[in-house]
Amino acid sequence: MTDELLARHRAVLPSWMALFYDEPIEIVHAQDRRVTDSSGRTYLDFFAGVLTNSMGYDVAEISDAVRKQLDTGVLHTSTLYLIRSQVELAERIAALSGIPDAKVFFTNSGSEANDTALMLATQYRGSNQVLAMRNSYHGRSFGTIAITGNRGWSASSLSPVKVNYVHGGYRYRSPFRDLSDAAYIDACVADLVDILETATSGDVACLVAEPIQGVGGFSLPPDGLFKAMKEVLDSYGILFVSDEVQTGWGRTGSHFWGIQSHDVVPDLMTFAKGLGNGLAIGGVVGRGDVVDAINAQSISTFGGNPVAMAGATAVLDYIKDHDLQANCAARGSQLLSGLRAASNPLIGEVRGKGLMVGIELVEPGTTTPHPAAAKQMLEETRARGVLIGKGGLHNNVLRLGPPMTLTEAEAQEGLDILVDALAATHAALS
């Protein structure tokens, strides 16, 4: 059955659509933090549909909210009409953002949200120059591919904007990696200033940055880097855009938004993924004067639709009612400490915050990337009943992003399997 479906997939879908595993799986049922494939095998999900099924599966409060909206018969009206749930959710997100006089525009995905932020920033500043971080990823659209600093995900050199990349987001392989936190920040800020003074005309529209780089392997800078960078940006009038597609809604544990670890309020933030718990949603929240910068009419056909708004509102309620930010902090600490205690020569670094954990795999005794080990680990963990992700510039980083509702027992179960799979991978590749 799966072989037949795989053949049909390859016949009619693009060759560049990535699939995990030597024998890809079809997920047909899910409950809580576990998913079941078409062969009847059940797995503990440690990747959550790329951090999108943030509450887990078949959550009654969210399903009931969606069904209630479906029962009205109104799945779609378009933003040409008033949508009460869109206004109410926008009010909540604006207040949660901490951005003064914030306004919100809803989209259908993170790619679309980041594309919208680019449009707003370049229009507001009257400039097509953009700064982005090395090793970054911001989406699949033409504009977001253009600001993706990871060659494996940047499909074209063609671009609607002029981009320069700065250091800072990926410390493990940085030329500044051995510096103290303060010295690392100073070096990265000096690089930013140098780029502004030598590679741009000064009137840059914005810097776009992920507080924790997602596809880049859950890599992160020292807290405070983006505050120091924003001080430089402010002196030039350049906007700062925080890409919170993966870091928002309390997943990092320490803060509700990833950028808050840096004690800075961005001009724009983008969001998506976990807010919908599987429903298609994205958006931009930002300074009202920047969001209002478009001097033409526009709408969002599906952005802000009543079904997505009902589901997202229920997700926000669930996060608050169950204190999931605190759960992310606790379960993340459990995973990080357990993995750091694991003695395995394949591990170059264990990093992350909350339930965003990256394990960089290297050839033993070196810092040389080991993509074969990451590939083997996906197979070993699957065989033991856990689904994980991978990424990084060299495809050598394991990505753990379980649902934010992960229990202590499930975290330990997954941790034990990861440690066992690491040992098996090392043995298989030795």
C-alpha positions in Angstrom: 0.0 0.0 0.0 2.7 2.5 1.0 4.9 1.5 -1.9 2.0 2.1 -4.3 1.3 5.5 -2.7 4.9 6.5 -2.9 5.0 5.6 -6.6 1.9 7.7 -7.2 3.4 10.6 -5.2 6.6 10.6 -7.2 4.6 10.5 -10.5 2.5 13.6 -9.8 4.3 15.7 -7.2 7.5 17.7 -7.6 10.8 15.9 -7.2 12.0 18.6 -4.8 9.3 17.8 -2.2 11.4 16.2 0.6 10.2 13.0 2.2 11.7 11.5 5.4 12.9 7.9 5.7 14.1 5.3 3.3 10.5 4.0 3.3 8.2 7.1 3.8 5.2 6.7 6.1 1.6 7.8 5.8 0.1 9.0 9.0 -3.6 8.1 9.2 -4.6 8.6 12.9 -3.4 10.6 15.9 -4.2 11.1 19.5 -2.5 13.3 22.2 1.2 13.1 21.3 1.1 9.9 19.2 0.5 9.2 15.6 -0.3 6.0 13.8 0.8 5.1 10.2 -1.1 3.1 7.6 0.6 -0.1 8.7 -0.8 0.3 12.2 2.5 1.3 13.8 2.2 4.0 16.5 4.9 6.6 17.2 5.6 9.2 19.9 5.8 12.4 17.9 8.8 14.6 18.7 8.5 16.8 15.6 4.8 17.8 15.6 4.5 18.3 11.8 7.5 20.7 11.9 6.4 22.3 15.2 2.9 22.9 13.8 0.7 20.5 15.9 1.7 22.5 18.9 -1.1 21.2 21.2 -0.9 17.6 20.0 -3.8 15.7 18.4 -7.5 15.5 18.8 -7.7 18.2 21.5 -11.3 18.5 22.5 -11.3 22.2 23.2 -9.9 23.0 19.8 -11.9 20.5 17.8 -15.1 21.7 19.5 -14.3 25.3 18.6 -13.8 24.4 14.9 -16.9 22.3 14.8 -19.0 25.1 16.3 -17.8 27.4 13.5 -18.5 24.7 10.9 -22.0 24.3 12.3 -22.7 27.9 11.3 -22.1 27.0 7.7 -19.7 29.9 7.3 -16.3 28.6 6.4 -15.3 31.7 4.4 -16.5 35.2 3.7 -13.2 37.0 2.7 -11.9 40.2 4.4 -14.2 42.3 2.3 -16.7 41.7 5.1 -16.3 42.1 8.9 -15.2 38.9 10.7 -15.8 39.2 14.4 -13.4 36.4 15.3 -10.6 38.0 13.2 -11.0 41.3 15.0 -11.0 39.6 18.4 -8.0 37.4 17.7 -6.1 40.4 16.2 -6.8 42.4 19.4 -5.3 39.6 21.5 -2.2 39.2 19.4 -1.6 42.9 19.2 -1.8 43.1 23.1 0.5 40.0 23.5 3.1 41.4 21.0 4.2 44.3 23.3 4.4 46.5 20.2 2.9 49.9 20.8 -0.2 50.7 18.6 0.1 47.3 16.9 -1.9 46.1 14.0 -2.3 42.6 12.6 -2.6 41.1 9.2 -3.5 37.4 8.8 -2.1 35.1 6.1 -2.2 31.4 5.5 1.5 30.4 6.2 4.8 31.5 7.5 6.2 32.0 4.0 3.3 34.3 3.2 3.7 36.1 6.5 7.4 36.8 6.0 6.7 37.8 2.4 4.2 40.3 3.7 6.7 41.6 6.3 9.2 42.2 3.4 6.6 44.1 1.4 5.7 46.3 4.4 9.2 47.1 5.4 10.5 47.8 1.9 7.4 50.0 1.2 7.7 51.9 4.5 11.4 52.5 4.0 11.3 53.1 0.2 14.3 50.7 -0.2 14.8 47.2 -1.6 17.8 46.5 0.5 17.4 43.9 3.2 19.7 42.3 5.8 19.3 38.6 6.8 21.2 36.2 9.0 23.6 33.5 7.7 22.1 30.0 8.0 18.6 31.4 8.1 15.3 30.1 6.6 12.2 32.2 6.1 10.0 30.2 3.6 9.4 28.9 0.2 8.0 32.0 -1.7 10.1 34.0 -4.2 10.7 36.8 -1.7 11.5 34.5 1.3 13.8 32.3 -0.6 15.7 35.4 -1.5 16.5 36.1 2.2 17.2 32.5 3.1 20.9 32.2 4.1 21.0 28.4 3.8 22.1 27.2 0.3 20.2 23.9 0.6 16.9 25.7 0.8 17.6 28.7 -1.5 16.5 27.5 -4.9 17.3 30.6 -6.9 19.7 33.5 -7.1 17.0 35.7 -8.6 15.5 38.1 -6.0 13.0 40.9 -5.7 15.3 42.4 -3.0 19.0 43.1 -2.6 20.3 41.0 0.4 23.3 41.1 2.6 23.9 38.4 5.2 25.4 39.1 8.7 26.9 36.8 11.3 25.4 35.8 14.6 22.6 33.2 14.4 24.7 30.1 14.2 27.5 30.0 16.8 28.8 26.5 16.5 30.5 27.0 13.2 31.0 30.8 13.5 34.5 32.3 13.2 33.7 33.9 16.6 32.6 30.6 18.3 35.4 30.6 20.9 34.7 34.1 22.1 32.8 34.9 25.3 29.1 35.8 25.0 29.9 39.5 25.3 32.8 39.4 22.9 30.7 37.3 20.4 28.0 39.9 20.5 30.5 42.7 19.9 32.1 40.9 17.0 28.7 40.2 15.3 27.6 43.9 15.8 30.9 45.0 14.3 30.2 42.8 11.3 26.7 44.3 11.0 28.2 47.9 11.0 30.8 46.8 8.5 28.2 45.4 6.1 26.1 48.6 6.5 29.1 50.8 5.7 30.6 48.8 2.9 27.9 46.8 1.1 24.8 49.0 1.3 23.9 52.6 0.6 22.7 52.9 4.2 19.0 53.2 3.5 18.3 49.5 4.3 14.7 48.5 4.8 15.0 45.9 7.5 16.9 43.1 9.2 14.9 39.8 9.3 16.0 37.3 11.9 14.8 34.2 13.7 15.5 34.3 17.4 16.2 30.6 17.1 17.0 29.3 13.6 14.6 26.5 12.8 15.6 24.8 9.6 19.1 26.0 10.4 19.3 23.4 13.2 17.8 25.1 16.2 20.9 27.3 16.4 20.8 30.4 18.6 23.0 33.3 19.6 23.7 34.5 23.1 20.8 36.4 24.7 21.2 40.1 24.0 22.6 39.9 20.5 19.5 41.3 18.8 19.2 44.1 21.4 22.7 45.2 20.5 21.9 44.9 16.8 18.7 46.9 17.1 20.6 49.8 18.7 22.6 50.0 15.5 19.6 49.5 13.3 17.7 52.3 15.1 20.6 54.7 14.5 20.0 54.2 10.7 16.2 54.1 10.9 16.3 50.4 9.8 13.4 48.2 10.8 13.8 44.9 12.8 11.6 42.0 11.8 11.5 39.0 14.2 10.5 35.7 12.5 8.5 34.0 15.2 7.1 31.3 13.0 8.7 28.6 15.1 9.6 30.4 18.3 6.2 32.0 19.2 3.4 31.2 21.6 5.6 30.1 24.5 7.5 27.3 22.9 10.9 28.5 24.1 9.7 28.3 27.7 11.6 31.3 28.9 9.3 33.8 27.1 6.1 34.0 25.0 8.0 35.3 22.0 11.5 34.1 21.2 12.8 37.7 20.7 12.0 38.6 24.3 15.1 36.7 25.4 17.0 39.6 23.9 15.1 42.3 25.8 14.0 44.0 22.6 10.7 44.9 21.0 10.8 44.4 17.2 9.0 46.7 14.6 7.3 43.7 13.0 6.9 40.0 14.1 5.7 37.2 11.9 3.9 34.1 13.2 2.3 30.9 11.8 2.6 27.1 12.5 1.7 26.4 16.2 -1.0 29.0 16.4 -3.3 26.9 14.2 -2.4 23.4 15.6 -2.6 22.1 12.1 -5.0 24.7 10.6 -3.5 26.9 7.9 -2.7 30.3 9.6 0.0 32.9 9.6 0.3 36.6 10.1 2.2 39.8 10.8 1.9 42.0 13.9 3.7 45.3 14.0 3.8 49.0 14.4 0.6 50.5 13.0 2.4 53.0 10.9 4.5 50.2 9.2 1.5 47.9 8.7 -0.4 50.8 7.2 2.4 51.6 4.8 0.7 50.0 1.7 -0.8 52.8 -0.4 -3.0 50.5 -2.5 -6.1 48.4 -1.8 -5.7 44.8 -0.9 -7.5 41.9 0.8 -6.6 38.4 2.1 -8.8 35.8 0.5 -8.3 33.1 3.0 -6.2 34.9 5.7 -8.4 35.5 8.7 -11.0 33.0 7.7 -13.6 32.2 10.4 -12.5 28.5 10.8 -8.8 29.3 11.3 -9.7 32.1 13.7 -11.9 29.8 15.8 -9.1 27.2 16.0 -6.4 29.7 16.8 -8.4 31.4 19.5 -8.9 28.0 21.1 -5.2 27.4 20.9 -4.4 30.6 22.7 -6.9 29.8 25.4 -5.4 26.3 25.8 -1.9 27.6 26.1 -3.0 30.0 28.8 -5.3 27.7 30.7 -2.7 24.9 30.8 0.3 27.1 31.4 2.1 25.5 28.5 4.9 28.0 28.4 6.0 26.7 31.9 5.6 23.1 30.6 7.9 23.9 27.6 10.5 25.2 30.1 10.3 22.1 32.3 10.2 19.5 29.5 12.9 21.3 27.5 15.2 21.4 30.6 14.6 17.7 31.0 15.5 16.9 27.4 18.5 19.2 27.3 20.0 18.0 30.5 19.5 14.3 29.6 21.0 14.7 26.2 24.0 16.7 27.5 24.6 13.9 30.0 24.7 11.3 27.2 28.2 10.3 26.4 28.3 9.8 22.7 31.2 10.8 20.4 28.7 11.7 17.6 27.3 14.6 19.6 29.1 17.9 18.8 26.6 20.1 20.6 23.2 20.0 22.3 21.4 23.3 22.2 18.1 25.0 22.3 15.4 26.5 24.6 12.2 25.0 25.8 10.8 22.5 23.3 13.2 23.5 20.5 16.2 21.2 20.9 19.0 20.6 18.4 21.6 17.9 18.4 24.5 18.6 16.1 26.2 15.4 15.0 29.8 15.3 14.0 32.5 12.8 13.0 33.9 11.6 16.4 36.8 13.6 17.7 36.2 16.5 15.2 33.7 19.2 14.3 33.2 17.8 10.8 29.5 17.6 10.0 28.1 14.0 9.9 25.0 14.0 7.8 25.1 10.2 7.4 24.7 9.9 11.2 21.6 12.2 11.2 20.0 10.2 8.4 20.8 7.0 10.3 19.3 8.5 13.5 16.0 9.2 11.8 15.8 5.5 10.9 16.9 4.3 14.3 14.4 6.5 16.2 11.6 5.5 13.8 12.4 1.8 14.4 12.1 2.5 18.1 8.8 4.3 17.9 9.8 8.0 17.9 9.5 10.6 15.0 12.1 13.4 15.0 13.3 15.9 12.4 16.6 17.0 11.0 18.1 20.1 9.4 21.1 22.4 9.6 23.2 23.8 6.9 24.9 20.4 6.4 21.8 18.2 7.2 23.6 16.9 10.3 21.4 18.3 13.1 18.6 16.4 14.8 15.6 18.7 15.5 13.3 17.9 18.4 10.1 20.0 18.6 7.4 17.9 20.3 3.9 19.2 21.0 3.9 21.8 23.9 1.7 19.4 25.9 4.4 16.8 26.2 4.3 15.0 29.6 7.2 14.3 31.8 6.8 10.6 31.2 6.7 11.0 27.4 9.8 13.3 27.5 11.7 10.5 29.4 10.4 7.9 27.0 11.7 9.9 24.0 14.9 10.7 25.8 15.7 7.1 26.5 15.0 6.1 22.9 17.2 8.9 21.6 20.1 7.9 23.8 19.7 4.3 22.7 19.4 5.2 19.0 22.5 7.4 19.3 24.5 4.4 20.6 23.1 2.2 17.8 24.0 4.8 15.2 27.5 5.2 16.5 27.9 1.4 16.4 26.5 1.1 12.9 28.8 3.8 11.5 32.0 2.9 13.3 
